[in-house]
Amino acid sequence: MGDELIEKMRMELRRGSLTIAVLAQLRAEHYGYTLRKALEELGLSIDEGTLYPLLRRLESQGLLTSEWREEDKREKRFYKLSAEGRKVLSQLLDEWRELNASLDRIV
Amino acid sequence: MADLVEHYLLQLRSLLPAKQREDIATELRESIRGAVAERERELGRALSDDELASVLKGYGHPLLIAGRYLPIQELIGPRLFPFYWYALQAVVIVIAVVTGILAGIAFLTGARTGLQVLVDGFWFALIAAACVTITFAVLDHGSARFKMFEDFDPRKFELGVLGVRAAPLSPISRSDTVFEIATLIIFVAWWVGWVHWTPVIGSGAAIQFTSAIDPYYWPLLALAVVDLSRLAVDLVYPYRTWPRVLVRLTINVLWLSAFVLLFRTDGLLTAIAIDGAATADALSITQNVLKPTLVVLAVITAALIATDVVRLVRR
């Protein structure tokens, strides 16, 4: 029960953070695989089953743009932050920094 | 090897939204290829089927992955779910108790239809549960759409009745209110014929109301609707004030009058023979059950009236 509860709370904590991380990382263009690797190298692992649906959702919300392009003789879908996405990311980062500072003071 | 990936994607494709199916499958295929190529580079050889299966497992079950691509939809959201769950349990418990009593009566009177009573009760419970679910789904979506819970004025919690405002006397238990609402909804659903439930007891006869019930149909339905409205207000504003106690008292006096009138009306029921069985016994048994039931309801209602009178006097 304790482990389950912690896992559930961990997932809740990660959910919003992942969105911010993905948006921030897509200030530079990536396709799914390189995005996942880049996040992993920076210490944030995200499984494919979470990442790809998240990219689609963010795109449908107008925060990302994407295009199919050939690279290394293979068709890949490249994502990057849209103008709207930049605004939203900026607001989210402000919010996150405030929250983080408050938490630091509290704990 | 390619077969394993294609079978995985085939499973996934069938569950994806039609418009995005090809696009998503192509993107995932490319991603899987990348993951496989990287793993093969690490190992310096081609992957075995087991190793490939392990890579695919990392992506997750096709059903779960496809679900994440679909719009998030919920029939009843977390805001109202606890109340929905309570109402659902209350409805099922009330029906189970009533069905159990009727089945018991059927069994004790030597009926051969006790099982039929249980089957009827099961369908009744199922339909009632569906009604409760639909009601809460409409309430949940309606409240979200019209921002019922967001745009509120705390001053309106000081609720008046017909312009008369009064200080709270005592709180009203929300669980009691939900239970009463569930019971009344069941009654209304049965009374208007949304759920068909014909008691079959005794020597195999279906019991039905006669035309003697007709004068009671609309008044009792109206009374039930008014009472439901009162309970809905109790649900949102769960405290007693003297005007609201007065309203409940008035409604209960009307219920009590209805029970007394029904008790005094003869020939409310008739029995329709099933398979040519005699009907007299069944009718007699039912009347012997109906009259005591009305007495019990009248006593409970009288007790509620007395409680409200005491509340008003003490005020």
Chai-1 contact restraints between the chains, C-beta under 6 A:
chainA,res_idxA,chainB,res_idxB,connection_type,confidence,min_distance_angstrom,max_distance_angstrom,comment,restraint_id
A,G32,B,S31,contact,1.0,0.0,6.0,A-B,restraint_1
A,Y33,B,S31,contact,1.0,0.0,6.0,A-B,restraint_2
A,Y33,B,G34,contact,1.0,0.0,6.0,A-B,restraint_3
A,E48,B,S31,contact,1.0,0.0,6.0,A-B,restraint_4
A,E48,B,Y59,contact,1.0,0.0,6.0,A-B,restraint_5
A,G49,B,Y59,contact,1.0,0.0,6.0,A-B,restraint_6
A,G49,B,G60,contact,1.0,0.0,6.0,A-B,restraint_7
A,G49,B,I65,contact,1.0,0.0,6.0,A-B,restraint_8
A,P53,B,R68,contact,1.0,0.0,6.0,A-B,restraint_9
A,P53,B,Y69,contact,1.0,0.0,6.0,A-B,restraint_10
A,K76,B,E30,contact,1.0,0.0,6.0,A-B,restraint_11
A,R77,B,E27,contact,1.0,0.0,6.0,A-B,restraint_12
